[in-house]
Amino acid sequence: MQAVEKYNGSVVIQARWLVDSGVMSKPMYDWHVHKHHIRVVRRGGNGRTALVDYQSMSKQVKERIVEVMGCEPSEAIRKTSLLLDVIREREAQCKDMEAGAYYGTITDKSGKLLPEDKTDKMYNGARILNAISDCLEMIQTAAAMRKQRYSIQREFEKFAHNLAGEINDLYPNTLPLNSRRLLDKWREYKAEGYSALVHGLTGKEGNRKPALSEEDAKGLAALISELSAQGNKLSDVTVAELLSHAGIKISSRRVQEVRKKNELINKAQREGVKVLKNTELMQVDRIRPSQPMLMWCSDGWDAELYYRNEKSRFNRLTIVVVTDLYNDYPIGYAIGERECGELIIEAYRNALRHAEELFGMAVMPHQIQSDNYARKMLAPYYQAICKAYTPAAVGNAKSKPIEQYFRTLQSRLAIYPNYSGHNITAKNQPNDEFTNSWSAAFPTKEGVIQQLDTLMKMERDAKREALMAAWESRDEAKVVMLDRVQYLMQFGEVSRGNMLTPNGIKLIRDAKEYKYECRDIKMREQRGERWRIHYDLGNMNQVLAVSEDGRSRFMLEAKQKVHMALADCTEADFAALADYREWNASLMAHIAEEKAKKQAEALEYIEKKQLAGTLAGRLLTEGGQHKDLKAAERKRLAVAAETQEKAERQAVKREKKQRRVEDIYEQL
């Protein structure tokens, strides 16, 4: 038995040889496989031998293999025959699938299928002869490149020698071991095709031609492949019976062989696209973020903890967890009876509050990854609190690192008697009798919430130190400050119908009164507007006021109360009073300035439209009294005359000065 070979370009060892040769015991082999110290590249069963990757083994195991084998595995591979390598390569590429379907339909005179051991020998013979053809083509090409001749008789002597060895043990057949007879059989096979191997195997019935031509065999293999690919997962026996009803007799073993050879191309249809993505497509190995707040990931999880109520003892809660992927720190979470958009929003609200508590500043993540639950509704919320929103690929759970984190949490819940187990097919499911015996003592909903809160606190305590240490050495260029306006617009609670009063805007929540002022004069100019107030109960120092039409937004700050008695006043009180006076003075100056502009514009308009003699012109208020506009006109003319006279006097002075300068030059 050949212990070492190449499989998909890798050096592999037969698992059976490791045990039989004494390299390791069977329990030790199972332990290495379980701990992923040895990677299994092909599982055994159905006549196949399990293969394990040589490079995945430890140094000690490799040294033991070389000691037992007597050379490096790569050197042993070089000693392997070319014919055997080609046979295995064709097997991996499923190049002889039609031959299997062809020989599986051969019947005797009574219409019964031939025994499988005989058809297997025919099939193996065809595989070997096909491999010989490939080998001869390779040898001929190499000889042509070297401009050398080659002897086909000599090559068939090598093929016959290989047949007499390991190939006959691996692929039982009835091919002759004499080199000349083997050459004749190969030539006959090239001329007649698959039927050349039927003669002499089945007695008198062996001379009957197969029921299918080679072209029909190829079509039958395609039909078997399509029937096996159906989503209802027809068994091999069922497919064979369906073909039997259609007049095509074939064994279930041949059906199984065709199905397995087409397993890759049929997996999406038979198992589903999700299974194809998770088991066959290439997976990307990713590196964790280099510092906190670069990437958050969130998902909902049905916590495996039962709670009891009036209707049932076997109820479960849902927890939405937001993790910082730097070290899977649970930066935010929310607990509810079911996953919904509001619960996810609450989890992110909790995450942003906790981040501000941790880092002492309002920051937001650079990137957020979530699943596709309620994506259309939640996308604006995600985009408001990060620079890049990247939802996970649909149907690919491996693209979400948080799934692995949930498996860690599941193992920690097993300490509670109300643990429900995480998978009905898992090996370590709780005993049903144990669960039922404790069901009367299961906690209430509030008790399970407390258990989950404790779990999250333990997770945070265990990972906080590493998170903060990384934050201290952060790259400031990668830190993104939180936009408070966008946060309150998307995540804030809303109070409607609020109006600005001389004492600011008043908000009452949870029997507590809050008052807010705005330092933007434009808001006071919209005094009659009704405002929607967006607020966060976790931080009521600032709220956002939005007009009913959504076109005006103002940030409001909580009003600071000042002591009445001077003896009670602090420095903060005096600073607040000075701030109020300064702002009020600036408001008064703004009002006076705007009022003067309006009065000047009105006078200009009255003069332009000649409205001085109208009632509207006579009612113009100037200096607090009603006056005739003619007085204003006389005043304007007097000012203009005075200005003209002053200009003339200055012109005379300039002329006199010029004359004196000229006189001086004449005297010189």
Secondary structure by P-SEA (a helix, b strand, c coil): cccccccccbbbbcaaaaaaaccccaaaaaaaaaaccccccccccccbbbbbbcccccaaaaaaaaaaacccaaaaaaaccaaaaaaaaaaaaccaaaaaaaaaaccccccccccaaaaaaaaaaaaaaaaaaaaaaaaaaaaaaacccccaaaaaaaaaaaaaccccccccccccccaaaaaaaaaaaaaccccccccccccccccccccccaaaaaaaaaaaaaaaaccccccaaaaaaaaaaacccccaaaaaaaaaaaccccccccccaaaaaacccbbbbbbcccccccbbbbbcccccbbbbcccccbbbbbbbbbbcccccccccccccccccaaaaaaaaaaaaaaaaaaccccccccbbbbcccccccaaaaaaacccbbbbcccccccccaaaaaaaaaaaaaccccccccccccccccccaaaaaaaccccccaaaaaaaaaaaaaaaaaacaaaaaaaaaacccccbbbbaaaaaaaccbbbbcccccccccbbbbcccbbbbbbbccccccccccbbbbbbbbcccccbbbbbcccccbbbbbbcbbbbbcccccccaaaaaaaaaaaaaaaaaaaaaaaaaaaaaaaaaaaaaaacccccccccccccccbbbbaaaaaaaaaaaaaaaaaaaaaaaaaaaaaaaaaaaaaaac
